[in-house]
């Protein structure tokens, strides 16, 4: 099949979903009110609650949710063939992800900008709230570990990406000051900043002294590291420490100083990146060489496909962003459709091109199966295959291979970094909420909560467990990240369903995807936790077992509590507002 035709069909369905389905939900189900006073205005403090233009907020939201996961998950899932991967990305985005992201945003806006974890108290009781907060805490901890691991590995593999990525930080600080202190417009400065980043990327890809290659500084792979580590492990350790220092600072600054302007730059970067890839697709007009299905797969696609693609179709982490940071910045309630649903569609577009980049990379089916020889092999090959495939598409625009690979790696790292510091900020919120819950005043302090979040994340990603030795924590947690992420999305959809039922509204749009997600994910998690399925190693992982067992039991407990609440009669006095 021709790749252009596949992309056109997918994008057409995305457009239909936003144009008609999201409009139906906004007007008939959520009944958005343009005159509703949002938490951004009601609790404006200039730090977390900041009324924001919908285009700027979409940039923050989109780049916060569009991390490396919607690239990596689909790039792995093509092991089972491109057809099931494309179907779930497209249909999952329209009928599950869009509804989930949009719904959690509206639910939070209607309840003082509170997170879905806090809202669980009102909807399913105190016990359900505490269990839900602990599940969210474990998930964001895994997000921090996984994404820090991805960034550190990419910095080691693509040293030319380091300087362009870090030069974005002072540029974002300058833009934040210019916009919020000098009342300047954000568009032109952010485009200027992006131009500087890409000029730096072009130069760095050609000039060796701008490539921060820590391994080479230590004499190459056979050189000498520190603390008894080899050079690669030493470089990994250094990058993790640098990243943790960065996210500590970034997650404690007011959102207007770094988070919003950097995310707005990244939103342009994402648009430019998607433009390069889709235009490259038009110019190269490649044929799909990967198989439509893989009947000889060594492990069944059902139900693992859904938790492997994860963020490429629907993600519980999106609900944390929607209710944790985005809801506190929404200027008008009617902007929720544009920010929430269209943000999910944007991620679907990214996941779609990720699939296409991989399935058009190989010259023939034999080459594809040589790389994707097994499910375990596909986990190791996915990210590299995407970068190679995306580089190949970019070359269709006459971009040199070295420059193209640097730009693609910058895009992946930038999105992963955006997700990382947003996740650390969310983890701080949750730790503070638990401090309030258990009357521990010290946990309510910003820097105490942030120190715990950063310290726990660093410890987890640097765990030496597993076949890869030092730094295997993020590597090992990827499979559990997918299942926990989908479970969180299912629970969030269940909470939205309860909220809609209490309001006396039709909740079929949320309950159907919720049931599907819960069934698939609990099945997959049962296999992983209790049958000791590990994606990266045949040996059982105690780390996976402990985290997985806790999440599995807590989830079943929450479901039982939530179903009981769902079966209760509609409360005619429930307004949905606080």
C-alpha positions as CSV (number, residue, x, y, z in Angstrom):
1,X,0.0,0.0,0.0
2,X,1.2,3.6,-0.7
3,X,2.2,5.4,2.5
4,X,0.7,8.7,1.3
5,X,-2.7,7.2,1.0
6,X,-2.4,5.7,4.5
7,X,-1.5,9.0,6.0
8,X,-4.3,10.8,4.1
9,X,-6.9,8.4,5.4
10,X,-5.7,8.7,9.0
11,X,-5.6,12.5,8.9
12,X,-9.0,12.7,7.3
13,X,-10.5,10.6,10.1
14,X,-8.8,12.9,12.7
15,X,-10.3,16.0,11.0
16,X,-13.8,14.4,11.1
17,X,-13.3,13.5,14.7
18,X,-12.4,17.1,15.7
19,X,-14.9,18.8,13.5
20,X,-18.0,16.8,14.4
21,X,-17.5,14.4,17.3
22,X,-15.7,16.9,19.6
23,X,-18.3,19.6,18.8
24,X,-21.1,17.2,19.7
25,X,-19.4,16.4,23.0
26,X,-18.7,20.1,23.8
27,X,-22.3,21.3,23.0
28,X,-24.5,18.3,24.0
29,X,-22.5,16.4,26.7
30,X,-20.2,18.9,28.5
31,X,-22.3,22.0,27.6
32,X,-19.4,24.4,27.7
33,X,-20.2,27.9,28.9
34,X,-18.1,30.8,27.4
35,X,-19.1,33.0,30.5
36,X,-17.9,30.5,33.1
37,X,-15.2,31.9,35.4
38,X,-12.3,29.5,35.0
39,X,-9.9,28.7,37.9
40,X,-7.2,30.6,36.0
41,X,-9.2,33.8,36.7
42,X,-10.8,32.8,39.9
43,X,-7.5,31.9,41.7
44,X,-5.0,33.9,39.6
45,X,-1.7,33.9,41.4
46,X,0.9,34.4,38.6
47,X,2.6,31.1,39.4
48,X,0.3,28.1,38.7
49,X,-3.0,29.8,38.0
50,X,-2.3,32.0,34.9
51,X,-5.0,32.8,32.3
52,X,-3.4,31.9,29.0
53,X,-4.2,32.4,25.3
54,X,-5.6,29.2,23.9
55,X,-2.9,28.9,21.2
56,X,-0.1,29.3,23.8
57,X,-1.9,26.9,26.1
58,X,-2.3,24.3,23.4
59,X,1.4,24.6,22.8
60,X,2.1,23.8,26.4
61,X,-0.4,21.1,26.6
62,X,0.5,19.4,23.3
63,X,4.2,19.4,24.0
64,X,3.7,18.2,27.6
65,X,1.7,15.2,26.5
66,X,3.6,14.5,23.2
67,X,6.7,13.1,24.7
68,X,8.8,10.2,23.4
69,X,6.0,7.7,24.2
70,X,3.8,8.3,21.1
71,X,6.9,7.8,19.0
72,X,8.4,4.8,20.8
73,X,5.2,2.9,21.4
74,X,3.9,2.8,17.8
75,X,7.4,2.2,16.5
76,X,7.5,-1.0,18.7
77,X,3.9,-2.1,17.9
78,X,4.5,-2.4,14.2
79,X,6.1,-5.7,15.1
80,X,2.6,-7.1,14.8
81,X,2.1,-5.4,11.4
82,X,1.1,-1.9,10.5
83,X,-2.6,-2.4,10.1
84,X,-3.5,-3.1,13.8
85,X,-1.2,-0.3,14.9
86,X,-2.7,2.2,12.6
87,X,-6.3,1.2,13.4
88,X,-5.8,1.6,17.1
89,X,-3.9,4.9,16.8
90,X,-6.6,6.5,14.6
91,X,-9.7,5.1,16.2
92,X,-8.3,5.2,19.7
93,X,-7.4,8.9,19.3
94,X,-10.9,9.9,18.0
95,X,-13.1,7.9,20.4
96,X,-10.9,7.4,23.5
97,X,-8.0,9.8,23.7
98,X,-9.8,12.9,22.6
99,X,-12.8,12.2,25.0
100,X,-10.4,11.4,27.9
101,X,-8.2,14.5,27.5
102,X,-11.1,16.8,26.8
103,X,-13.1,15.3,29.7
104,X,-10.5,15.5,32.4
105,X,-9.8,19.1,31.4
106,X,-13.5,20.1,31.7
107,X,-13.9,18.1,34.9
108,X,-11.0,19.9,36.6
109,X,-12.1,23.3,35.3
110,X,-15.5,22.8,36.8
111,X,-13.9,21.9,40.2
112,X,-11.4,24.6,41.1
113,X,-8.7,23.3,38.8
114,X,-8.2,20.3,41.1
115,X,-6.4,17.2,39.8
116,X,-8.3,14.0,38.9
117,X,-6.7,12.4,42.0
118,X,-8.2,15.0,44.3
119,X,-11.6,14.9,42.6
120,X,-11.8,11.2,43.2
121,X,-12.7,12.1,46.8
122,X,-15.8,13.9,45.7
123,X,-16.8,11.3,43.2
124,X,-15.9,7.9,44.8
125,X,-15.1,8.8,48.4
126,X,-12.0,9.3,50.6
127,X,-10.6,5.8,50.3
128,X,-10.9,5.9,46.5
129,X,-9.1,9.2,46.4
130,X,-6.1,8.1,48.4
131,X,-5.7,4.9,46.4
132,X,-6.0,6.9,43.2
133,X,-3.4,9.4,44.4
134,X,-1.0,6.6,45.1
135,X,-1.5,5.1,41.6
136,X,-0.9,8.5,40.1
137,X,2.2,8.9,42.2
138,X,3.6,5.6,41.1
139,X,2.8,6.4,37.4
140,X,4.5,9.9,37.4
141,X,7.5,8.4,39.2
142,X,7.8,5.8,36.3
143,X,7.3,8.6,33.8
144,X,10.2,10.5,35.3
145,X,12.4,7.4,35.3
146,X,11.5,6.3,31.7
147,X,11.8,9.7,30.1
148,X,15.0,10.6,31.9
149,X,16.4,7.3,30.7
150,X,15.3,8.1,27.1
151,X,16.9,11.6,27.1
152,X,20.2,10.4,28.6
153,X,20.5,7.6,26.0
154,X,19.7,10.0,23.1
155,X,22.3,12.5,24.4
156,X,24.9,9.7,24.4
157,X,23.8,8.4,20.9
158,X,23.4,11.9,19.3
159,X,25.8,14.3,21.0
160,X,25.1,17.0,18.4
161,X,21.6,17.4,19.9
162,X,22.9,18.5,23.3
163,X,23.8,22.2,22.6
164,X,20.6,23.0,20.6
165,X,18.5,21.4,23.3
166,X,20.1,23.3,26.2
167,X,20.3,26.6,24.3
168,X,16.5,26.6,24.4
169,X,16.5,27.2,28.2
170,X,17.9,30.8,28.2
171,X,15.8,31.6,25.1
172,X,12.6,30.5,26.8
173,X,13.5,32.5,29.9
174,X,14.1,35.6,27.7
175,X,10.7,35.0,26.0
176,X,8.9,34.5,29.3
177,X,10.3,37.8,30.6
178,X,9.5,39.7,27.4
179,X,5.9,38.4,27.2
180,X,4.8,38.6,30.9
181,X,6.9,41.6,32.1
182,X,7.2,43.6,28.9
183,X,3.8,42.6,27.4
184,X,5.3,41.5,24.1
185,X,3.7,38.9,21.8
186,X,5.0,35.4,22.1
187,X,4.8,34.2,18.5
188,X,7.7,36.1,16.8
189,X,10.2,35.6,19.7
190,X,9.4,31.9,19.9
191,X,9.9,31.4,16.1
192,X,13.2,33.3,16.4
193,X,14.2,31.0,19.2
194,X,13.3,28.0,17.1
195,X,15.4,29.3,14.3
196,X,18.4,29.7,16.6
197,X,18.0,26.2,17.8
198,X,17.9,24.7,14.3
199,X,20.8,26.9,13.1
200,X,22.7,25.6,16.1
201,X,21.7,22.0,15.2
202,X,22.9,22.4,11.6
203,X,26.3,23.8,12.8
204,X,26.6,21.2,15.6
205,X,26.0,18.3,13.2
206,X,29.0,19.5,11.1
207,X,31.3,20.9,13.8
208,X,32.7,18.4,16.3
209,X,33.6,20.8,19.1
210,X,29.8,21.6,19.5
211,X,29.0,17.9,20.0
212,X,29.0,17.2,23.7
213,X,30.2,13.6,23.5
214,X,31.0,12.6,27.1
215,X,32.0,9.1,26.1
216,X,34.7,10.4,23.7
217,X,35.9,12.8,26.4
218,X,36.7,9.7,28.5
219,X,38.6,8.0,25.7
220,X,35.8,6.2,23.9
221,X,34.0,3.0,24.9
222,X,37.2,1.4,26.0
223,X,38.3,4.4,28.0
224,X,38.1,5.0,31.8
225,X,35.0,6.3,33.6
226,X,34.4,7.3,37.2
227,X,33.2,5.5,40.3
228,X,34.4,2.2,38.7
229,X,31.9,2.6,35.8
230,X,32.7,2.3,32.1
231,X,32.5,5.5,30.0
232,X,29.0,4.8,28.7
233,X,27.6,4.2,32.2
234,X,29.5,7.3,33.5
235,X,28.0,9.5,30.7
236,X,24.6,8.1,31.5
237,X,25.1,8.9,35.2
238,X,26.2,12.4,34.5
239,X,23.3,13.2,32.2
240,X,20.8,11.9,34.7
241,X,22.3,14.1,37.4
242,X,22.2,17.1,35.0
243,X,18.6,16.4,34.0
244,X,17.5,16.0,37.7
245,X,19.0,19.4,38.6
246,X,17.3,21.0,35.6
247,X,13.8,19.5,36.3
248,X,14.1,20.6,40.0
249,X,14.6,24.2,38.9
250,X,12.1,24.0,36.0
251,X,9.3,22.5,38.1
252,X,9.6,25.1,40.9
253,X,9.7,28.2,38.7
254,X,6.4,30.0,37.9
255,X,4.9,28.5,34.8
256,X,5.2,31.7,32.8
257,X,9.0,31.9,33.3
258,X,10.1,28.7,31.6
259,X,7.3,26.1,31.2
260,X,5.0,28.1,28.9
261,X,7.5,29.8,26.6
262,X,9.6,26.7,26.2
263,X,6.5,24.7,25.4
264,X,5.4,27.3,22.9
265,X,8.8,27.0,21.2
266,X,8.3,23.2,21.2
267,X,4.9,23.5,19.8
268,X,6.4,25.3,16.8
269,X,9.1,22.7,16.7
270,X,6.5,20.0,16.7
271,X,4.6,21.6,13.8
272,X,7.9,22.1,11.9
273,X,8.9,18.6,12.6
274,X,5.6,17.1,11.5
275,X,5.7,19.4,8.5
276,X,9.2,18.1,7.5
277,X,8.1,14.5,7.9
278,X,4.8,14.8,6.1
279,X,6.3,16.9,3.3
280,X,9.1,14.5,3.1
281,X,6.5,11.7,2.8
282,X,5.0,13.6,-0.2
283,X,8.3,14.1,-1.9
284,X,9.7,10.7,-1.4
285,X,6.4,8.9,-2.0
286,X,7.7,5.6,-0.3
287,X,6.0,2.3,-0.5
288,X,5.1,0.4,2.7
289,X,7.5,-2.6,2.9
290,X,6.6,-3.8,6.3
291,X,3.8,-6.5,6.5
292,X,0.2,-5.6,7.1
293,X,0.0,-8.3,9.8
294,X,2.5,-10.6,11.4
295,X,0.9,-14.1,11.8
296,X,4.2,-15.6,12.9
297,X,4.7,-13.2,15.8
298,X,6.3,-14.9,18.9
299,X,3.7,-13.3,21.2
300,X,0.0,-12.5,20.6
301,X,-0.9,-8.9,19.8
302,X,-4.0,-9.2,21.9
303,X,-4.0,-7.5,24.4
304,X,-0.4,-6.3,24.3
305,X,-0.8,-4.1,21.3
306,X,-2.9,-1.6,23.3
307,X,-0.5,-1.1,26.2
308,X,2.5,-1.1,23.8
309,X,1.1,1.8,21.7
310,X,-0.1,3.4,25.0
311,X,0.3,7.2,24.5
312,X,0.0,6.9,20.7
313,X,-3.7,6.3,21.2
314,X,-4.7,7.2,24.8
315,X,-2.8,8.0,27.9
316,X,-3.7,8.5,31.5
317,X,-0.8,10.8,31.9
318,X,-2.7,13.3,29.6
319,X,-5.4,13.5,32.2
320,X,-2.8,14.4,34.8
321,X,-1.6,17.2,32.6
322,X,-5.1,18.3,31.7
323,X,-6.2,18.5,35.3
324,X,-2.8,19.3,36.9
325,X,-1.4,22.2,34.9
326,X,-3.6,22.9,31.8
327,X,-6.8,23.5,33.7
328,X,-5.1,26.1,35.9
329,X,-4.3,28.1,32.7
330,X,-7.5,27.8,30.7
331,X,-8.7,31.3,29.8
332,X,-12.3,30.4,28.7
333,X,-14.1,27.1,29.3
334,X,-14.9,26.9,25.5
335,X,-11.2,26.8,24.9
336,X,-11.1,23.3,26.4
337,X,-12.2,21.7,23.1
338,X,-9.4,23.2,21.2
339,X,-6.8,22.5,23.9
340,X,-7.9,19.1,25.1
341,X,-9.4,17.3,22.1
342,X,-7.1,18.8,19.5
343,X,-4.1,18.2,21.7
344,X,-5.0,14.5,21.6
345,X,-5.5,14.6,17.8
346,X,-2.0,16.2,17.5
347,X,-0.5,13.3,19.3
348,X,-2.4,10.9,17.0
349,X,-0.8,12.7,14.0
350,X,2.6,12.2,15.6
351,X,2.0,8.5,16.3
352,X,0.8,8.0,12.7
353,X,3.9,9.4,11.1
354,X,6.0,7.4,13.6
355,X,4.4,4.2,12.2
356,X,4.9,5.4,8.6
357,X,8.5,6.3,9.2
358,X,9.3,2.8,10.4
359,X,7.2,0.8,7.9
360,X,8.7,2.6,4.9
361,X,12.3,2.5,6.2
362,X,13.2,-1.1,5.1
363,X,13.9,-2.0,1.5
364,X,11.9,-5.3,1.8
365,X,10.0,-7.5,4.2
366,X,13.1,-9.6,4.9
367,X,15.0,-6.5,6.1
368,X,12.1,-5.6,8.3
369,X,12.0,-9.1,9.9
370,X,15.8,-9.0,10.3
371,X,15.3,-6.0,12.7
372,X,11.9,-6.9,14.1
373,X,12.8,-10.6,14.5
374,X,10.9,-10.9,17.8
375,X,8.9,-8.8,20.2
376,X,11.9,-8.4,22.5
377,X,14.0,-7.3,19.5
378,X,11.4,-4.7,18.5
379,X,11.6,-3.1,21.9
380,X,15.3,-2.4,21.4
381,X,14.9,-1.4,17.7
382,X,11.8,0.9,17.9
383,X,13.3,4.3,18.7
384,X,16.3,3.8,16.5
385,X,14.1,2.7,13.6
386,X,12.0,5.8,13.9
387,X,15.0,8.2,13.9
388,X,16.4,6.4,10.8
389,X,13.0,6.4,9.1
390,X,12.3,10.0,9.9
391,X,15.8,10.9,8.7
392,X,15.1,9.2,5.4
393,X,11.8,11.1,5.0
394,X,13.6,14.4,5.8
395,X,16.2,13.7,3.1
396,X,13.4,13.9,0.6
397,X,13.5,17.7,1.3
398,X,17.2,17.7,0.5
399,X,18.2,17.9,4.2
400,X,21.6,16.2,4.7
401,X,21.4,13.0,6.7
402,X,23.6,14.3,9.6
403,X,21.5,17.4,10.0
404,X,18.2,15.5,9.7
405,X,19.1,12.9,12.3
406,X,20.2,15.7,14.7
407,X,17.0,17.6,14.2
408,X,14.9,14.5,14.7
409,X,16.8,13.6,17.9
410,X,16.3,17.2,19.1
411,X,12.6,16.9,18.6
412,X,12.4,13.7,20.6
413,X,14.6,15.0,23.4
414,X,12.6,18.3,23.6
415,X,9.3,16.6,23.9
416,X,10.6,14.1,26.4
417,X,12.2,16.9,28.5
418,X,8.9,18.9,28.4
419,X,7.0,15.8,29.7
420,X,9.7,15.2,32.3
421,X,9.6,18.5,34.1
422,X,5.8,18.7,33.8
423,X,5.6,15.2,35.4
424,X,8.0,16.3,38.2
425,X,5.7,19.4,38.8
426,X,2.7,17.1,38.9
427,X,4.5,14.7,41.3
428,X,5.1,17.7,43.6
429,X,1.4,18.6,43.5
430,X,0.5,15.0,44.5
431,X,3.1,14.8,47.3
432,X,1.7,18.0,48.7
433,X,-1.9,16.7,48.4
434,X,-0.8,13.6,50.3
435,X,0.8,15.9,52.9
436,X,-2.5,17.6,53.4
437,X,-4.3,14.3,53.5
438,X,-2.1,12.8,56.2
439,X,-1.4,16.1,58.0
440,X,2.3,16.3,57.3
441,X,2.9,20.0,56.9
442,X,6.5,19.6,55.7
443,X,5.3,17.8,52.5
444,X,3.1,20.8,51.7
445,X,6.2,22.9,51.2
446,X,7.2,23.3,47.5
447,X,10.9,22.5,47.8
448,X,10.5,19.6,50.2
449,X,8.0,17.9,47.8
450,X,10.1,18.7,44.8
451,X,13.2,17.2,46.5
452,X,11.4,14.0,47.2
453,X,10.1,13.8,43.6
454,X,13.5,14.4,42.1
455,X,15.4,12.2,44.5
456,X,13.0,9.3,44.0
457,X,13.1,9.6,40.2
458,X,16.9,9.7,40.1
459,X,17.1,6.7,42.4
460,X,14.6,4.7,40.3
461,X,16.2,5.4,36.9
462,X,19.7,4.6,38.2
463,X,18.7,1.2,39.7
464,X,21.3,-1.4,38.7
465,X,18.7,-4.2,38.4
466,X,18.4,-6.2,35.1
467,X,20.5,-7.5,32.3
468,X,21.7,-4.0,31.3
469,X,23.3,-3.3,34.7
470,X,23.7,0.3,35.8
471,X,20.8,2.6,34.8
472,X,18.3,-0.2,34.0
473,X,15.5,1.3,36.1
474,X,13.9,3.2,33.2
475,X,14.6,0.4,30.8
476,X,12.8,-2.2,32.9
477,X,9.9,0.0,33.8
478,X,8.7,0.7,30.2
479,X,6.3,-2.3,30.1
480,X,4.7,-1.4,33.4
481,X,4.5,2.3,32.3
482,X,2.3,1.3,29.4
483,X,-0.1,-0.8,31.6
484,X,-0.3,1.7,34.4
485,X,-0.8,4.5,32.0
486,X,-3.8,2.8,30.3
487,X,-5.3,1.9,33.7
488,X,-5.1,5.5,34.8
489,X,-6.9,6.6,31.6
490,X,-9.6,4.0,32.3
491,X,-10.0,5.2,35.9
492,X,-10.2,8.8,34.7
493,X,-12.9,7.9,32.2
494,X,-14.8,6.2,35.0
495,X,-14.6,9.3,37.1
496,X,-15.9,11.4,34.2
497,X,-18.7,8.9,33.7
498,X,-19.7,9.2,37.4
499,X,-19.6,13.0,37.1
500,X,-21.8,13.0,34.0
501,X,-24.2,10.6,35.6
502,X,-24.6,12.8,38.7
503,X,-25.4,15.7,36.4
504,X,-28.0,13.5,34.6
505,X,-26.2,13.6,31.3
506,X,-25.4,10.8,28.8
507,X,-22.2,9.1,29.7
508,X,-22.1,6.5,27.0
509,X,-19.2,8.3,25.2
510,X,-16.9,7.7,28.3
511,X,-18.2,4.4,29.7
512,X,-17.6,2.4,26.5
513,X,-13.9,3.3,26.0
514,X,-13.5,2.9,29.8
515,X,-14.8,-0.7,29.7
516,X,-12.6,-1.5,26.7
517,X,-9.5,-0.1,28.3
518,X,-10.0,-1.7,31.6
519,X,-10.6,-5.1,30.2
520,X,-7.6,-5.0,27.9
521,X,-5.2,-3.5,30.4
522,X,-6.1,-5.6,33.4
523,X,-5.7,-8.7,31.3
524,X,-2.3,-7.5,30.1
525,X,-1.2,-6.5,33.6
526,X,-2.3,-9.8,35.1
527,X,-0.1,-11.6,32.5
528,X,2.8,-9.3,33.3
529,X,2.5,-9.3,37.1
530,X,1.4,-12.7,38.0
531,X,2.6,-14.7,35.0
532,X,6.0,-12.9,35.2
533,X,5.9,-11.6,31.7
534,X,8.8,-9.1,31.2
535,X,9.2,-7.4,27.8
536,X,13.0,-6.9,28.0
537,X,14.1,-10.1,29.7
538,X,12.9,-13.6,30.3
539,X,14.0,-13.4,33.9
540,X,11.3,-12.2,36.3
541,X,11.9,-8.6,37.6
542,X,11.2,-8.0,41.2
543,X,10.9,-4.3,40.4
544,X,8.1,-4.9,37.9
545,X,6.4,-7.3,40.2
546,X,6.3,-5.0,43.2
547,X,5.1,-1.9,41.3
548,X,2.7,-4.0,39.2
549,X,1.1,-5.8,42.1
550,X,0.5,-2.6,44.0
551,X,-1.1,-0.9,41.0
552,X,-3.2,-4.0,40.1
553,X,-4.7,-4.4,43.6
554,X,-5.3,-0.6,44.0
555,X,-7.0,-0.5,40.6
556,X,-9.4,-3.3,41.4
557,X,-10.2,-1.7,44.7
558,X,-10.9,1.7,43.0
559,X,-13.0,0.0,40.3
560,X,-15.2,-1.7,42.9
561,X,-15.7,1.6,44.7
562,X,-16.3,3.6,41.5
563,X,-18.8,1.1,40.1
564,X,-20.8,1.3,43.4
565,X,-20.8,5.1,43.0
566,X,-21.8,4.8,39.3
567,X,-24.8,2.6,40.2
568,X,-26.1,5.2,42.7
569,X,-29.1,7.3,41.6
570,X,-28.5,10.6,39.9
571,X,-28.2,13.5,42.4
572,X,-30.6,16.3,41.3
573,X,-28.7,18.8,43.5
574,X,-25.3,18.0,42.0
575,X,-24.2,21.0,40.0
576,X,-20.8,19.8,39.0
577,X,-19.2,23.0,40.3
578,X,-17.4,23.9,43.5
